[in-house]
């Protein structure tokens, strides 16, 4: 498959996923609840592998998947058992079969969004080459972790308090989600990124030398576009979702309208900002390697 053909397929996947994200905010969403979790995770995973096989190569992508799978499963399992690092919670049956106490869909979700966040960190740091220098070993993991948690700031309350895919035992001040959850997220994804960075310092990623500059630029834009496609769900929910009372496990009742408008604002000024910054960075970058 040529780079241009691959990019066209990835653009189609990205646009369709963005439309699907908006669909989740419409009155049709309840009738699609049985397939929404799987599509929300499988499509980003397919995008990550297809996009990453060109940028990093299959061996590196499989290592990336393995790191994300093991680290996320271990820390999720630990928190469900002990409350560290995310807090006390448990998964319901909405996400399907589990590996131990963690749904099998959770680990690919970490991987897919970690991959997109990893690339975005490279973009905002204006690091478009493959050299495993100090910037990639230490700065990229920190920035990528912040970008990943930006997504969780809007995602977690909607999946927990509204959809009840998981239940926080004691509720929390952030629309039913505890403060410590986001600290746990940062720790978890930072560990994934830092381990990956140290692995890449020893293992040079594969790269196709035939890729021309225009296709490389498209590849970087695609990554930003997919993060944007993930982002649009939250402003759409703020605009389209009906208002109804939502109770968390601590019996605190939240207004869905207030929650979704707040999450939409958070997404616009975190994820939306990163999308703008990344798009401008790629556009203004010199020759891409």
C-alpha positions as a printed Julia matrix, in Angstrom:
289×3 Matrix{Float64}:
   0.0     0.0    0.0
   1.37    3.42  -0.92
   1.63    6.22   1.62
  -1.02    8.25  -0.19
  -3.48    5.34  -0.16
  -2.83    4.69   3.51
  -3.39    8.33   4.34
  -6.69    8.41   2.42
  -7.92    5.4    4.4
  -6.82    7.0    7.67
  -8.59   10.25   6.76
 -11.78    8.28   6.08
 -11.48    6.48   9.43
 -10.89    9.79  11.2
 -13.87   11.57   9.63
 -16.21    8.63  10.29
 -15.01    8.39  13.88
 -15.65   12.11  14.36
 -19.2    11.69  13.04
 -19.65    8.71  15.35
 -18.47   10.85  18.28
 -21.15   13.42  17.5
 -23.75   10.64  17.1
 -23.07    9.6   20.7
 -24.45   12.98  21.79
 -27.77   12.59  19.96
 -31.02   10.88  21.07
 -29.96    7.87  18.97
 -27.18    7.03  21.43
 -29.26    4.88  23.86
 -30.29    2.55  21.04
 -26.62    2.08  20.11
 -25.36    1.53  23.65
 -24.56   -2.13  22.99
 -21.97   -1.28  20.31
 -20.74    2.16  21.36
 -18.02    0.93  23.79
 -16.52   -1.52  21.29
 -16.51    0.97  18.39
 -15.12    3.72  20.65
 -12.09    1.55  21.42
 -11.59   -0.72  18.4
 -11.55    2.1   15.83
  -8.85    4.15  17.66
  -6.8     0.96  18.08
  -7.02    0.23  14.35
  -6.05    3.83  13.61
  -3.06    3.64  15.96
  -1.69    0.44  14.46
  -2.27    1.55  10.88
  -0.79    5.01  11.45
   2.03    3.78  13.66
   3.12    0.96  11.38
   4.28    3.64   8.94
   5.73    6.07  11.45
   7.38    3.7   13.94
   7.21    0.27  12.32
   5.34   -2.86  13.4
   7.97   -4.14  15.9
   7.96   -0.85  17.82
   4.17   -0.63  17.73
   3.86   -4.12  19.2
   6.29   -3.14  21.96
   4.24    0.03  22.56
   1.05   -2.05  22.79
   2.69   -4.49  25.21
   3.93   -1.7   27.5
   0.54    0.04  27.53
  -1.3    -3.23  28.1
   0.84   -4.44  31.0
   1.22   -1.11  32.82
  -2.45   -0.14  32.52
  -3.72   -3.59  33.53
  -1.4    -3.76  36.56
  -2.27   -0.31  37.9
  -6.0    -0.64  37.17
  -6.05   -4.0   38.95
  -4.06   -2.58  41.85
  -6.43    0.36  42.25
  -9.54   -1.8   42.14
  -8.03   -3.93  44.91
  -6.44   -1.2   47.06
  -7.56    2.25  45.91
  -4.09    3.21  44.63
  -3.45    5.06  42.33
  -6.89    6.03  40.96
  -9.1     5.63  44.01
 -11.72    3.03  44.9
 -13.92    1.91  42.0
 -15.07   -1.15  40.11
 -16.14   -1.89  36.55
 -19.68   -2.89  35.69
 -20.5    -5.32  32.88
 -21.06   -2.58  30.27
 -17.57   -2.98  28.76
 -17.79   -6.73  28.28
 -15.42   -9.56  29.3
 -12.71   -8.92  31.85
  -9.14   -9.97  32.47
  -9.3   -10.34  36.22
 -11.23   -7.27  37.33
 -10.42   -5.08  34.3
 -12.42   -5.19  31.03
 -10.37   -6.35  28.06
 -11.34   -3.19  26.14
  -9.61   -0.91  28.65
  -6.01   -1.8   27.76
  -6.37   -1.16  23.99
  -8.05    2.15  24.87
  -4.97    3.17  26.83
  -2.73    2.11  23.95
  -4.66    3.95  21.23
  -4.93    7.27  23.05
  -1.37    6.96  24.36
  -0.16    6.59  20.78
  -2.02    9.71  19.63
  -0.86   11.67  22.7
   2.75   10.52  22.18
   2.75   11.92  18.65
   1.07   15.15  19.74
   3.8    15.68  22.32
   6.38   15.4   19.54
   4.43   17.93  17.48
   4.06   20.59  20.2
   7.75   20.19  21.05
   8.59   20.57  17.35
  10.36   17.22  17.35
   9.65   15.59  14.01
  12.75   13.39  13.71
  13.44    9.91  15.08
  16.52   10.68  17.18
  16.24    9.27  20.7
  17.74   12.37  22.34
  17.13   13.89  25.76
  13.99   15.65  24.5
  12.37   12.34  23.57
  13.62   10.5   26.65
  12.41   13.01  29.23
  10.31   15.9   27.85
   8.04   13.95  25.5
   6.77   11.55  28.23
   5.76   14.46  30.49
   4.0    16.46  27.78
   2.3    13.33  26.4
   1.0    12.49  29.88
  -0.58   15.95  30.21
  -2.2    15.6   26.77
  -3.58   12.18  27.68
  -5.06   13.41  30.97
  -6.72   16.31  29.12
  -8.86   13.67  27.4
  -9.69   11.94  30.68
 -10.84   15.21  32.26
 -13.86   15.14  29.95
 -14.12   11.41  29.33
 -14.18   10.02  32.87
 -17.29   11.77  34.26
 -19.32   10.96  31.15
 -18.38    7.28  31.22
 -18.71    6.87  34.99
 -21.47    9.17  36.21
 -23.64    9.03  33.09
 -22.93    5.67  31.4
 -21.88    3.86  34.61
 -19.24    1.82  32.81
 -17.41    2.02  36.13
 -18.56    3.12  39.59
 -16.6     5.29  42.03
 -17.31    3.84  45.46
 -17.37    7.2   47.25
 -18.27    9.45  44.34
 -16.12   12.53  43.86
 -16.16   16.32  43.66
 -15.62   16.44  39.88
 -19.06   15.3   38.69
 -18.8    12.1   40.69
 -15.11   11.45  39.95
 -12.49   11.87  42.71
  -9.52   14.22  42.38
  -7.07   11.37  42.93
  -8.24    9.62  39.76
  -6.57   12.2   37.56
  -3.34   12.02  39.54
  -3.45    8.26  39.07
  -4.03    8.72  35.35
  -1.03   11.0   35.06
   1.17    8.51  36.93
  -0.03    5.56  34.85
   0.36    7.12  31.42
   3.63    8.8   32.4
   5.04    5.38  33.28
   3.88    4.03  29.9
   5.52    6.91  28.05
   8.71    6.89  30.1
   9.23    3.14  29.64
   8.57    3.53  25.91
  11.05    6.41  25.66
  13.77    4.36  27.34
  13.04    1.41  25.05
  13.22    3.66  21.97
  16.54    5.02  23.18
  17.94    1.53  22.59
  15.82    0.54  19.6
  15.75    2.86  16.59
  12.2     2.91  15.15
  11.76    1.66  11.6
  11.02    4.21   8.93
  10.16    3.91   5.25
  12.73    5.99   3.32
  10.37    6.29   0.34
   7.94    8.51   2.23
   8.03   12.01   0.74
   7.72   15.28   2.64
   4.07   15.95   1.76
   2.99   12.48   2.92
   4.96   12.88   6.14
   3.22   16.19   6.82
  -0.14   14.5    6.14
   0.81   11.77   8.59
   1.37   14.31  11.37
  -1.83   16.19  10.5
  -3.74   12.9   10.63
  -2.68   12.32  14.2
  -3.93   15.77  15.22
  -7.16   15.23  13.3
  -7.86   11.98  15.12
  -7.35   13.65  18.51
  -9.8    16.31  17.28
 -12.28   13.59  16.24
 -12.09   12.28  19.8
 -12.51   15.78  21.2
 -15.7    16.73  19.3
 -17.83   14.36  21.38
 -17.65   16.66  24.39
 -18.75   19.99  22.82
 -21.44   17.98  20.98
 -22.69   16.6   24.29
 -22.75   20.12  25.74
 -24.84   21.29  22.8
 -27.13   18.33  22.19
 -27.54   16.27  25.36
 -30.85   16.43  27.22
 -30.95   17.61  30.81
 -31.7    14.99  33.44
 -30.58   14.22  37.0
 -27.59   11.9   37.43
 -26.77   10.31  40.79
 -23.3     9.02  41.67
 -22.48    6.25  44.16
 -22.44    8.74  47.03
 -26.04    9.72  46.12
 -24.98   13.18  45.0
 -27.27   14.3   42.19
 -25.76   16.17  39.25
 -27.46   17.99  36.41
 -26.46   16.34  33.14
 -26.72   19.7   31.37
 -24.36   21.37  33.84
 -21.97   18.41  33.65
 -21.82   18.26  29.85
 -21.49   22.0   29.42
 -18.64   22.02  31.93
 -16.92   19.05  30.28
 -17.38   20.69  26.88
 -15.68   23.86  28.12
 -12.84   21.85  29.65
 -12.36   19.97  26.37
 -12.39   23.13  24.24
  -9.71   24.86  26.28
  -7.49   21.8   26.8
  -7.88   19.32  23.95
  -9.01   22.03  21.53
  -6.0    24.16  22.39
  -3.64   21.25  21.78
  -5.27   20.57  18.4
  -4.78   24.2   17.34
  -1.2    24.28  18.57
  -0.36   21.01  16.84
  -1.97   22.01  13.54
  -0.03   25.29  13.45
   3.19   23.55  14.47
   2.99   21.01  11.63
   2.06   23.7    9.12
   4.98   25.92  10.12
   7.54   23.11  10.4
  10.36   22.93   7.92
  11.21   19.76   5.95
   9.93   16.77   7.91
  12.02   13.68   8.45
